[in-house]
Amino acid sequence: MNIFFQLLNIIYAVLSFFRRKVFLLNIKPDDLVLDIGSGDKPFWRADVFVDLYTEDDQQRFSGEMVYDKRKIFINANVEKLPFADKSFDFVFCSHLLEHVEHPDRAIAEITRVGKRGYIEVPRAILDALAPFPPHLWFCETDGKTLIFKRKGKEKNFFLRSMENFGSKYFYSSLMQYLFMKNINAGFICYYWKDSIDFRIEKPEGEKYQYVYNPAKIHKKSVLVTFSHAVYKLFYLTLNALYYKEKKIDRNKILKH
């Protein structure tokens, strides 16, 4: 039975990957696409990439950044993007907003530089069961409204219980199957056009802070390292076969 669920997990993981990383909706062949903060798992269709940490990978779960010489890479903060207004047709922002200190400022910048796009963040249940230290926010939705709840410095009884349960059962084949089968159970996949509805909620008590230390790189399992290598190979292959290189005028997209 365990092997059966493991096989299903692989199938659902592949389907989820293609839905979230390959076949995104509403992107036209000539659209100029910006990827903000993906780093180790970049969106293959993106033409321009922005990342705050281009060297180390402490903030990333799986590995170092993946580069393609045909594309533009810029070191910048999502809360202060160096681009002109509406300079991109589509903005891809996956698993970044839960890391930033001010998601409201980040969203303001995303909608300033882009006409439409896609945002992906982990649901609160995922961060409660398997917390990742660099994540500052619990994320949820209320209809079409994104909710960002700041984590508190002290975990209450409920969160401690959830984390304890997750440490024992989250990575079991059955639990992974339940999350893999329904992509929306663990991730918020949010398409937007023109604007993004969101709400910021304060923490209970003192807010949680993550102390960034470039010398402290979190350890990665053999499986995570292997999966990142496979992703890198897939990304480079997909780009070589299908990516249409664009002649981008930096003066037109950069803010002066």
C-alpha positions as CSV (number, residue, x, y, z in Angstrom):
1,M,0.0,0.0,0.0
2,N,2.9,2.3,0.8
3,I,4.5,1.8,-2.6
4,F,1.1,2.4,-4.2
5,F,0.8,5.8,-2.6
6,Q,4.4,6.7,-3.4
7,L,3.7,6.0,-7.1
8,L,0.6,8.1,-7.0
9,N,2.5,10.9,-5.3
10,I,5.1,10.9,-8.2
11,I,2.3,11.1,-10.8
12,Y,0.4,13.9,-8.9
13,A,3.7,15.8,-8.3
14,V,4.5,15.8,-12.0
15,L,1.0,17.0,-12.9
16,S,1.2,19.7,-10.3
17,F,4.6,20.8,-11.5
18,F,3.4,21.2,-15.1
19,R,0.3,23.1,-14.0
20,R,2.2,25.5,-11.8
21,K,5.5,25.8,-13.7
22,V,4.9,25.1,-17.4
23,F,1.3,25.5,-18.7
24,L,0.3,28.8,-17.0
25,L,-2.8,30.5,-18.4
26,N,-3.0,33.7,-20.4
27,I,0.5,34.1,-21.6
28,K,0.9,35.0,-25.3
29,P,4.0,34.1,-27.4
30,D,5.2,37.7,-27.6
31,D,4.4,38.7,-24.0
32,L,7.3,40.1,-22.0
33,V,7.4,38.1,-18.8
34,L,9.1,38.9,-15.5
35,D,9.9,36.3,-12.9
36,I,10.4,37.7,-9.4
37,G,12.2,35.7,-6.8
38,S,12.0,32.1,-8.1
39,G,15.7,31.6,-8.1
40,D,16.3,27.9,-7.9
41,K,13.0,27.0,-9.8
42,P,12.7,29.7,-12.4
43,F,9.7,30.0,-14.8
44,W,11.0,28.8,-18.2
45,R,8.9,31.3,-20.1
46,A,10.3,34.4,-18.3
47,D,12.5,36.8,-20.1
48,V,13.7,38.9,-17.2
49,F,14.5,37.6,-13.6
50,V,14.8,39.5,-10.4
51,D,16.2,38.1,-7.2
52,L,17.5,39.7,-4.0
53,Y,19.9,36.8,-3.1
54,T,21.8,35.8,-6.3
55,E,24.7,34.0,-4.6
56,D,23.6,32.0,-1.6
57,D,20.5,29.9,-1.2
58,Q,19.6,30.2,2.5
59,Q,16.1,31.4,1.5
60,R,15.6,28.6,-1.0
61,F,14.3,25.1,-0.2
62,S,16.1,23.2,-2.9
63,G,19.2,24.8,-4.4
64,E,21.1,27.6,-6.1
65,M,19.9,29.8,-8.8
66,V,19.5,28.5,-12.4
67,Y,20.8,30.9,-15.1
68,D,20.2,31.1,-18.9
69,K,22.6,33.5,-20.7
70,R,19.8,34.5,-23.2
71,K,17.8,36.1,-20.4
72,I,18.3,39.2,-18.2
73,F,19.1,38.8,-14.5
74,I,18.8,41.7,-12.1
75,N,19.7,41.9,-8.4
76,A,16.8,43.8,-6.7
77,N,14.2,43.9,-4.0
78,V,10.6,43.1,-4.8
79,E,9.6,46.0,-2.6
80,K,11.5,48.5,-4.8
81,L,11.6,47.2,-8.4
82,P,13.8,49.1,-10.9
83,F,11.3,48.9,-13.7
84,A,9.1,51.4,-15.5
85,D,5.3,51.3,-14.9
86,K,3.5,48.5,-16.8
87,S,6.7,47.4,-18.6
88,F,5.8,43.7,-18.4
89,D,2.8,41.9,-19.9
90,F,2.9,39.1,-17.3
91,V,4.6,38.8,-13.8
92,F,5.3,35.4,-12.3
93,C,5.9,35.5,-8.5
94,S,6.1,32.0,-6.9
95,H,6.9,31.3,-3.2
96,L,8.2,34.8,-2.5
97,L,5.6,36.9,-0.7
98,E,5.7,34.7,2.4
99,H,9.4,35.7,2.8
100,V,9.1,39.5,2.5
101,E,8.8,41.9,5.4
102,H,6.2,44.0,3.7
103,P,3.9,42.0,1.3
104,D,1.8,45.1,0.8
105,R,4.7,47.0,-0.7
106,A,5.7,44.0,-2.8
107,I,2.2,43.7,-4.2
108,A,2.1,47.4,-5.0
109,E,5.3,47.0,-7.0
110,I,4.2,43.9,-8.7
111,T,1.0,45.5,-10.0
112,R,2.9,48.7,-10.8
113,V,5.3,47.0,-13.2
114,G,3.0,44.3,-14.6
115,K,-0.4,44.2,-16.4
116,R,-1.4,40.8,-15.2
117,G,0.3,37.8,-13.6
118,Y,0.4,34.7,-11.3
119,I,1.2,34.5,-7.6
120,E,1.8,31.3,-5.7
121,V,2.3,30.9,-1.9
122,P,1.9,28.0,0.5
123,R,-1.3,27.8,2.4
124,A,-1.3,28.3,6.2
125,I,-2.0,24.6,6.8
126,L,1.2,23.7,5.0
127,D,3.3,26.2,6.9
128,A,1.8,25.0,10.2
129,L,2.5,21.3,9.5
130,A,5.9,21.8,8.0
131,P,7.2,25.3,8.9
132,F,10.2,26.7,6.9
133,P,12.1,29.3,9.1
134,P,12.4,32.0,6.4
135,H,8.7,32.2,6.0
136,L,7.3,35.2,7.9
137,W,3.7,35.0,7.0
138,F,0.8,32.5,7.1
139,C,-1.1,32.8,3.8
140,E,-4.8,32.1,3.1
141,T,-7.6,33.3,0.8
142,D,-11.1,34.7,1.5
143,G,-12.7,34.5,-1.9
144,K,-10.4,36.5,-4.3
145,T,-8.7,38.2,-1.4
146,L,-5.2,37.1,-0.4
147,I,-4.7,37.1,3.4
148,F,-1.3,37.6,5.0
149,K,-1.2,36.8,8.7
150,R,2.2,37.7,10.4
151,K,3.6,34.8,12.4
152,G,4.1,35.5,16.1
153,K,7.3,35.1,18.0
154,E,5.6,32.7,20.4
155,K,3.6,29.8,19.0
156,N,0.3,29.1,20.6
157,F,-0.9,25.7,21.7
158,F,-2.7,25.0,18.4
159,L,0.4,25.8,16.3
160,R,2.7,23.7,18.5
161,S,0.3,20.8,18.2
162,M,0.1,21.2,14.4
163,E,3.9,21.3,14.1
164,N,4.2,18.2,16.4
165,F,1.7,16.3,14.3
166,G,3.4,17.4,11.1
167,S,6.8,16.3,12.3
168,K,5.4,12.8,12.7
169,Y,3.1,12.4,9.8
170,F,3.4,15.1,7.2
171,Y,6.0,13.3,5.1
172,S,4.2,10.0,5.2
173,S,3.1,8.6,1.9
174,L,-0.6,8.9,2.8
175,M,-0.3,12.5,3.9
176,Q,1.7,13.5,0.9
177,Y,-0.9,11.8,-1.3
178,L,-3.7,13.9,0.2
179,F,-1.8,17.1,-0.5
180,M,-0.5,16.1,-3.9
181,K,-3.9,14.9,-5.2
182,N,-5.4,18.4,-4.7
183,I,-2.9,21.2,-5.6
184,N,-5.1,23.8,-3.9
185,A,-4.9,22.0,-0.6
186,G,-1.3,23.1,-0.1
187,F,-0.8,26.0,-2.4
188,I,-2.6,29.2,-3.3
189,C,-2.5,29.6,-7.1
190,Y,-3.7,33.2,-7.8
191,Y,-4.1,34.8,-11.2
192,W,-4.6,38.5,-11.3
193,K,-5.2,41.3,-13.8
194,D,-4.7,45.1,-13.1
195,S,-4.9,44.7,-9.3
196,I,-4.6,42.3,-6.4
197,D,-7.1,42.1,-3.5
198,F,-5.3,41.4,-0.3
199,R,-5.4,42.0,3.5
200,I,-2.6,42.2,6.1
201,E,-3.3,40.8,9.6
202,K,-1.1,41.5,12.6
203,P,0.4,38.7,14.7
204,E,-0.8,37.7,18.2
205,G,1.8,39.4,20.4
206,E,5.4,40.1,19.2
207,K,6.0,39.4,15.6
208,Y,8.3,36.6,14.4
209,Q,11.6,37.6,12.9
210,Y,14.0,35.5,10.8
211,V,17.6,36.5,11.2
212,Y,19.3,36.3,7.8
213,N,22.8,34.9,7.9
214,P,24.5,34.2,4.6
215,A,27.0,31.8,6.3
216,K,24.2,29.6,7.5
217,I,22.8,27.6,4.6
218,H,20.1,25.1,5.5
219,K,20.9,21.4,4.8
220,K,19.1,19.7,1.9
221,S,18.1,16.1,1.8
222,V,19.4,13.8,-1.0
223,L,15.9,13.7,-2.5
224,V,15.6,17.5,-2.6
225,T,19.0,17.8,-4.1
226,F,18.2,15.2,-6.7
227,S,14.8,16.8,-7.6
228,H,16.5,20.2,-8.0
229,A,19.0,18.7,-10.5
230,V,16.1,17.1,-12.4
231,Y,14.3,20.5,-12.5
232,K,17.4,22.3,-13.7
233,L,17.9,19.7,-16.5
234,F,14.2,20.0,-17.5
235,Y,14.3,23.8,-17.4
236,L,17.3,24.1,-19.6
237,T,15.9,21.5,-22.0
238,L,12.5,23.3,-22.2
239,N,14.3,26.6,-22.9
240,A,16.5,25.1,-25.6
241,L,13.5,23.6,-27.4
242,Y,10.7,26.2,-27.0
243,Y,11.9,29.5,-25.6
244,K,11.8,32.4,-28.0
245,E,14.6,34.8,-27.2
246,K,13.6,38.5,-27.3
247,K,15.5,41.6,-28.1
248,I,14.8,43.6,-24.9
249,D,15.6,47.3,-24.7
250,R,16.8,47.8,-21.2
251,N,16.2,51.6,-21.4
252,K,12.5,50.9,-22.1
253,I,11.9,48.6,-19.1
254,L,14.1,50.2,-16.5
255,K,12.8,53.1,-14.4
256,H,14.7,56.4,-14.9
